[in-house]
Amino acid sequence: MASPKIAVQGVFVADLAFRAARLPVMGETLLSNGFKLGPGGKGSNQSVAAARAGADVTFITKLGTDPFGQMARALYAEEGIDAGHVLTDPERPTGAAFIFVDGKTGENAIIIEPGAAAALTEAEMEAAAPAIAAARVFVAQLELPLPVVRRGLEIARRHGVTTILNPAPAMTLPDDLYPLVDYLTPNETEAESLVDFAVDSGQQAARAAEVLLDKGVGTVIVTLGAKGALLKSRSEAVHVPAFTAGPAVETAGAGDAFNGGFALALAEGRPVAEAVRFGCAVAGISVTRPGTAPSMPRREEVEALLRHS
């Protein structure tokens, strides 16, 4: 059976991950107890996660001509990701991200600079319309300029392609964007920014999902970290537990792992709750490994975890 096609728009950044006991205060210098340079960026990570899970992925972004851009292109060649719409901007650098990783818990804090990807235009998204139209699922995030995100969702909607919006990084959104979204996948922090009240419990996550459904979203999946995910639509409400695949090493990229796995499972035609479970399994494996894109599991690993859980 042919691999299902997925189109992803987003950002590639080079992840500069520092492991330390805490963040420094202003004016202070701390010694790191670990450093790693590797490929990252939400859209890029989600593309890798989906490709490793079995999807035929096209990624839409823009890179500089620097070594970080070369890193990205090498990654896509290695992972079999279609880079026909990975454009080049000779005037801007490729994106980069500072990632602080707590040495004890593996929790993270991130600062991102999208670089050349921030210059992606609506016209360039229209040029990628054939790739979006050929996909079963289209995935977007908020690391690109909002007009470009909107255009991608509009193109997908125009061609009857299922849309996923991972609303990260957290920000408020215009109300007319929500009806373009079939599946909205915020974490608790991102959900708070969309509904403007605290989302710190399952009950509050369900309340937030109701608000977002009322705004026009088809289905809401609030990812809850170690507590799994809450699926809420107009016809069902399901809590999907998290998977434990081993000790957590680093949580950076877990949301991207979920979204990539979830997109692949939807594209395969799985029921939504089953697709959420598949995404949770992908995320559960990813947190047992350092890095973001490098932590994404292969299909056989995910299926083994699902069989034994």
C-alpha positions, 0 to 999 in steps of 0.5 A: 500500500502506498504511503499516505501523503502529508504536507507540512508548512513550517520552520527549520531551525538548528537546535542549540541545546544546553543542559544545566541545573537551572537558567542563569539570572541576568548578568550571570554565567553558568557552565553547561553540563551538556550541549548538543547541536542538531536539527529542529523547528516544529514543522521540520520535526513534525515532518521527520516524525510523520516520515519515520512513522510511514508518511510520504511527506512534503515540507514547505519552508525557506532556508538560508545558504549557510551551514544550518541550511545545509544541515536541513537539506541533508536531513530531508534527503536522509529521511526521504522528505520531499524538499521541492518546496524548501526554498532558499533565501540568500539574504537571510540566515537559517533559523536557530533555537536556544533550548535550555534542558533541565538536567534533572527533569528533562523539561525545557524552555526555548527561544526561537529565531525563524530566520529565512522562514519568516520571509516565506510569502503567501505567493510562495504558499500558492506555488505549493498548492499542488503539493497541498492538494495532493495530500490527505492531511495538511499540518501548520504551526505558528512559527511562520507569519500568521498570513502565511499560515492562514494561506496554507490552511485556506489552500488545504480547505479549498482542496478538501484536505484535512487540516491540523493546526498546532498553535505553537508558540502560544499566541492569541488567534483571530476568530476567523481562523478557527473555522479553517481548522479540522484538528487543533492541537494545543498543549495546556499553555497554548490552550490558555493563550487561546481561551484566556483562562487557566488550563491546569486540570483535565476539567479546565482542558475540557472547558477550553476545548468547548470554547474552541469548538464554539469558535468553529474548530472541528475537533480539539486535542489538548496534549497534557504531557505525562497525563496524555491527551484530551480529545474533544469533539461535538460527538465525543470526549476521550482521555487518552493516557500517555505511554511510558517507554522508559525514563524521560531524558528530554521533553523538547520535541514531544509535541512535534512527535505527537503531531507528526504521529497523529497526522500520519494516523489520520492520513491512514484513515484511522478513527480519531481516538486511535490516531491520538493514541498513535500520536501519544505513543510516538511522543512517549518514545521521543522523550526517552531520547535527547534532541528533537528531530533525532528523537523521533521513533521509527514505525516499528518502534511505535507499533511495538509499544502499542502492542505491549501497552 
